[in-house]
Amino acid sequence: MESNTEPRPSYFARATNSVRRRFLAGLLVVAPLWLTYIALKFFFRTLDGFFAPLIKHSFGFSIPGLGFILLIAFIYLIGMITSNILGRSLFHFWESILHRIPFVKNIYQGAKQLIHTVSLSKSTAFKRVVLVEYPRQGMLALGFVTNSIQNEITGKRSVIVFIPHTPSPTSGMFEIVSENEIIETDLTVEEGIKMVISGGLVTPAHFALRAGKAKPSV
């Protein structure tokens, strides 16, 4: 009788796949950081190169660290502008232009998601990382516990789980799951968000699972 077992990949193939996964995972982190560094360096030199000679010529003295101070003020000003309606319109218009440039689009989206990762991981909105059966029995989805509720009639408790979309953890859906149907993990919120953004490329080598009741701290 012929066996239907597929041949195991060779050591070279496994090593190549491992190197490729780790390289892509590193690229997802390095590329946005590199783009941010280049942009900050450009604005720093531009602001310092324009205002430093102007101040020295007008007042006869120079201000140490002027470029850095102006860069911080410039970033704050951009954030203040984009927080109002006109600023958001201009921001979305600028984003639409970036999304039409193939290589720049990928780097910009990576940088934006990296910033979302930092902000979300420091937020108290996500309590912990769990696994729930979704979208069908036998399949597990990674989610973040945001709250808990109790049925006043039965006294049973359920948790509210946000299941994010890949690669953007800022959108997704939420499910109300009985506390004895979730699978607890020891992943941090930051590790969970990195897994979502990278599509599983950035994943801890090992993490613990524990079925049972939700933690009472929620």
Buried (B, 14 or more C-beta within 10 A) or exposed (E): EEEEEEEEEEEEEEEEEEEEBEEEBEEBBEBBEEBBEEEBEEBBEBBBEEBBEEBEEEEEEEBEEBBEBBBEEBEEEEEEEBEEEEBEEEBEEEBEEEEEEEEEBBBBBBBBBBEBBEEBBEEEEBBBBBBBBBEEEEEEBBBBBBBBEEEEEEEEBBBBBBBBEEEBBBEBEBBEBEBEEBBBBEBBBBBBBBBBBBEEBBBEEEBEEEEEEBBEEB
